[in-house]
Amino acid sequence: MIFNGPQMHLMLNHLPIVGFIFLVPILLLVIWRGDDRIRRLALLGTFVVALLAIPAYLTGEPAEEGVEHLPGVTESAIHEHEEAAEASLVVALITGGLALAGYILGRRQPSRLRIATKIVFVGTLFASTSMAKVGHDGGKIRHPEITGSTHSDGGEGGHEGNDKKEDHDGAGDEK
């Protein structure tokens, strides 16, 4: 099975979004009750989730090429999603870099592990918020129910295609 650009992007983009959202309560719990092994694991997990933002971002351009000419898709929606994705990638990579640094420093000096976990928690709050916005903006590209639009372009769920079929059943074609 070969996947096209939009399929790859849709499969990969959920990983950093959901990953960062799940990391928020995990890191909070680790700060509150975790031991050093669990702190290191949480920092390493944060680094991995941050890395997952890279393929999600890199598949954005092929996804754009696959949908930019579809009915109802606007350049402004794509641009808004792309701008948010760029900023979110930066936040994710900074957070991931801080997590990796905390992991490495924490192995050498365990006293730094606690402060690194708190710093990464704050970065994860920013990253999860930023990622959620990227996901929302991406959803607006092909989901009119998100934007409140009720316009039907004849695509999935639209009734225009059915109406056209009924209009051409042979009745009334005597012009």
Residue pairs with C-beta under 8 A, 6 or more apart in sequence:
3 11
4 62
4 66
5 59
5 61
5 62
5 63
5 64
5 65
5 66
6 62
6 63
6 66
6 67
8 59
8 62
8 63
9 56
9 59
9 60
9 62
9 63
10 63
12 52
12 55
12 56
12 59
13 56
13 59
13 60
13 134
13 135
13 138
14 135
15 49
15 52
15 56
16 49
16 50
16 52
16 53
16 56
16 92
16 127
16 131
17 131
17 132
17 134
17 135
19 48
19 49
19 52
20 49
20 92
20 95
20 124
20 127
20 128
20 131
21 128
21 131
21 132
23 42
23 45
23 46
23 49
23 124
23 128
24 121
24 124
24 125
24 128
26 42
26 45
27 42
27 46
27 117
27 120
27 121
27 124
28 121
30 38
30 39
30 42
30 117
31 114
31 117
31 118
31 121
34 42
34 117
36 106
36 110
36 113
39 106
39 113
39 114
39 116
39 117
40 103
40 106
40 107
40 113
42 117
42 120
43 99
43 100
43 102
43 103
43 106
43 113
43 116
43 117
43 120
44 99
44 100
44 103
46 95
46 96
46 99
46 120
46 124
47 96
47 97
47 99
47 100
47 103
49 92
49 96
50 92
50 93
50 95
50 96
50 97
50 99
50 127
51 96
53 88
53 89
53 92
53 93
53 96
53 131
54 89
54 93
56 85
57 85
57 86
57 89
60 81
60 82
60 85
64 78
64 82
67 73
67 78
67 141
67 142
68 75
68 78
70 142
70 155
71 153
71 154
71 155
72 142
72 144
72 151
72 153
72 155
73 141
73 142
74 141
77 137
77 140
77 141
78 141
80 137
80 140
81 134
81 137
81 138
81 140
81 141
84 130
84 133
84 134
84 137
85 134
85 137
85 138
87 130
88 127
88 130
88 131
88 133
88 134
91 123
91 126
91 127
91 130
92 127
92 130
92 131
94 123
95 120
95 123
95 124
95 126
95 127
98 116
98 119
98 120
98 123
99 116
99 120
99 123
101 116
102 112
102 113
102 115
102 116
102 117
102 119
102 120
103 116
105 112
105 113
105 116
106 112
106 113
106 116
136 146
139 146
140 146
140 147
144 150
144 151
152 158
152 159
152 160
153 160
154 160
154 161
